[in-house]
Every structure is written in structure tokens, then in C-alpha cells.
Amino acid sequence: MPNAKDQHRFWAVVPAAGSGSRMGAEKPKQYLSLLHKTIIEHTLQRLLSHDSIAGLSVAIGAADIYWDSVQLDTDKTVVVTEGGQERCHSVINALNALNNIAAPQDWVLVHDAARPCVRMQDIDKMIQELKAHPVGGILAVPVHDTIKRSSAAGDIVETVDRRNLWQAQTPQMFRLQALRAALQQAIEDGFMVTDEASAMEHSGLKPKLVEGHADNIKVTRPEDLPLAEFYLKSLYL
């Protein structure tokens, strides 16, 4: 792990304040069971197990009653802070919580709490490809399916050319200070971003796409759980 004064460190940031209403579960989706652990335990453990990641900041809901039961096997710093109304607010809070231990030019890898199957080699790849990049970038996969645009009534309006279309994933890796400024500017402008790259784009910057793998799924609906279990078994065993 880089520790010289002239080298910048890498930190993970995990917004985990969402309710996960589309799962239709009795608790937030990140706390659902997956292979004898919660989803968030798998996610955080994978990030903390990466040699280049110095520590982690996680933003949880103000009324979260499940976090205290989370168990992590690590000696790295884990900072816990309160999340916000939207993802962007939670990420800003998590970035602010890193201020005492991270430098403004350190890299942060923002990762979804409900995306437990990210491959370690994909994290390796994005760090190698982005650590000298002026902006940063994201993991993503090219779109292979045929894409349709619909009307409000649900009728097909057109078939979208899928060339040069990518499906965004996480982690999304940017400098701490630059990302915080971009998110703050987007909020002030009333531009509610759905991922960190959108905030950087709103600032006029061009993040880089780093090709990952389709098994880096986000658990969103009930049918995603058995698929995540299958992928995790293939990664662990």
C-alpha cells in the first residue's frame, strides 16, 4: 500500500443509507442474508481485503438499527457517518468523514453497498488505469442487448444505437477534493446526480471508462439474490 509522502492513497466510500424498497423486504437490502453474511458485510470485506485500499468510510441511515451487528475482519480504519436524503448527500458526508485521515488528492473508490460481487482484479485494473489519469473514471460494461426507447404510454419510439453505450457500475474512482467539489456544485445547481461520474461530467470533466465484468451486479430485486450467491460462490471457491 502506498505510504510515502509523495504518493496518494486509495480509500473506499460506501453510501449505505438507502431503504432498498424495490426488494420488498422487511429490512434494507444491504442487510439481507447472502451466504451466511449480510450483503454489506460481503461488500465491505471485499473492499477492505484489497491491498491498495487504506481504509473505508461508510454512510448509514440515521435510523439504522442493523449496522451494530455488522462484523468485519480487518485492522484497517472504518469510519461510520450518517447518510443523507439522496446518494449524493451520503457520499459527501462520507467524504467529509475522511478529512482527518485522507489527503485532498487521495483517490476514493465509491462503491454500492449492494454490489458484493466486484472482482478484485477489476479493482486492480481500474487503479492501474486511473491512478495517473487527470480526472478518474468508473467500472462499466459495454451494452450488448438491443435498447429501446419508449413513450410515456410504453410504446416503442425507437431502437437506440448501442454502439458506444456502456452500463455504469461501481467502484467509481476520483480524487477526494475534486469529487466533493463536483457533488456540491451539482447539488447547488439542482442537478441531482445518480452516480459520481455524472457530477464530474456536470463539472465539465470527462471520466474514463474501465471495462469490468457483468457479474458485478447490484442486488436490487429479489431475483438478484440467487444470482449474487452464484457469482460469489464462483469468486470465493
N, C-alpha and C positions, 0 to 999 in steps of 0.2 A: 504494500500500500504506500503511495507517495506520502512522504512526510517532511521532505526538505522545504525550506522556506520559499524557494523559488518554484515550487511545484504546487499545483492546485489539487485539492482533494475532491472526492466524489461522495455525495450524500444522497440518500433516498428520502423521498417525501411521499407520504401516502394519505390522501384525503379519504377519510372513512366515516363521514358524518351522515351519509345517505341512509334512507329508510328501506330502499330496495322494494318498493311497493309492487313492482311487476312480478315479484316472486310469489306474492300471495301468502307469505309465511308469517308466523307469529312473532318473528324477530327479524332485525335487519339481516340481509342476505349474507353479509360478511361473517356472521356468527353461526351460520348453518354448518352442520357437520359434514365433513368430507374426509374419508379415510381416517377416521378416529381423531381428527383435529377439526378446528373451525377453518373456514376458508381463509380468514385473515391470518391465522397462525401459519398456514402454508405460505401465503404471500409474503409476509414479513420475514419468515425464516429463510426463504429463498434469497431475498434481497440481502439480508444480514450475513448470509453464508458466502456471498461473493467477496473475494479477496480485496477488490478495489474499493468497496463501499465502506466508508469510515464509520458511519452511523446512520440513524434514521429518525425522521420526525413524522409523527402520525397525528392527524387531526380527527377527533371523535366527536360525536354528538353531545350536546350539553346535557341531555337526559340519558346518556348511555349507561345502562346498568350491567352490561356484559363485559366491558373491557377488563375489569379487575380479574376476570377468570382466564384471561389470555396468558399462555405460557410460552416463553421464548428461550431457546438455548443459545445465549450469546453473551459475550463480555463487551460488546460494542455499545455505544451510547444510544439509547432510545428515548427521545423526547416526546412527551404526550401533551397536546394542546387541544383547546376547544375549537371545533369546526365552525363553519358559518352557514348562512342560508343556502348558498349555492356552492358548487365545486370551487369556483374561483376564489371565493372568500375563505374556504377551508385551506386551499393551497397557500394563499397569502399568510394566513395565521401560522401554518406550519413553517413557512419560510422565515417569518418573524421569530419563531421559536428557535431557529437555528442560529440566530445572530450572535449569540455568546460563544459559539464553538466553531462557527464556519466563517470563512473569509468571503467578501463580496464577489470575488472572482472564482470561487469554488463552483464546481458543477453540481447540479441537483438533478436526480433522476426521479421524475414524478410518475408514480405507478398506481394503477387502480387497485383498491383493496380486494376487489372481487375478480382479480386476474391472477390466479395462483399458479398457472402453468407456464410462465415465461421461462424460456430456456437460458441456462447460464451462458451458453456460447453466444446467444443473441445479445446478452448484456455485454459480453466481451467485445463482440463485433461493433456495437454502437459506441462503446467507449473508445475503441481504437480508431474508428472512422470520424468521430466527432471531437475528440479532445483538442485537435488543432483547428477546428472549424470556427470561423468568426461568430457564428450565431448558435449553432447546436442543431438538434434535429430529433426525429422520432422513429420508433419502430413502426413499420407498416408492411402490408402485403398488397401486391397488385390485385385488382379486381378481375376475377375470371368469369363470373356469372354475367348473363345478359341483364342489363339495367334498364328499367322502365321508369319514365316519369308519368305521374298520374294527375288527373284533375281532382278538384275537391270532392267530386262525386265518385271517385275511384275508377274512372275510365282511363285507359292508356292514352296519353297525349303524344308521347314519342318514345322511341328507343334511343337511349343515350349511348354515344360512342364511348366504349370503356377503355380505349387506348389512353394511357397516361393517367388512369384513375387508380387511386390507392385507397385501401381501407386503413384508417389510422388505428394504431394500437398504443400501448404504453409498455415500457417507460418512454417518457419524453424528456430530453436532456438539454438543459440550458444553464447559463450562469445565474447564480442566485440573485445578484443585484439586478441584472437585466430582466430576468423573468418577473421579479417582484414589481419592477417599474412598469413593465408591459401590462401585467394584470391590473395594476392600479389605474393605469391610463384607460384601459378598456372599461373598467367599472365606472370611472368618471365620465366617460363618453356614452354610457348607457349601452355599451356593446357587450352583451352577455355571452361570453365565450363558453364553448362546451369542452374545449381542451386547451392545453397550454400553448400549442403551436398556433392556434387561432389568435391568441393575444400577441404573440410575436409578429404574426402576419399583419395584425391591425396596426402594429408599430412601424410597418414598412419593411420588415426584415423577412428573409427567405430561409426558413429552416430546411435542413437536408432530410431526405427520406432514406432510411436504412432498412433494407429488406429483412424481415423476420420470418416467422413461421405461422401458419394458420392455426396451429394448436394452442397459440397464446390467446385463448378465448376469455371473454368476460362473462362470468356467471350472472345472467340477467333474468332468465326464465327457468321454471322447474326442469325443463328438458335439458338444460345445460349442465345440471349436476352430474348425471351419469357420464356425460361426455368428458367433463373435467376429471372425474375419477379415472376414466380410461386413460386419459393423457398423463395424469400424474403417475399412474402405475408404470407407464412406459418410460417416464423420466426417472423414476426412483429405482426401478428394478432392472 
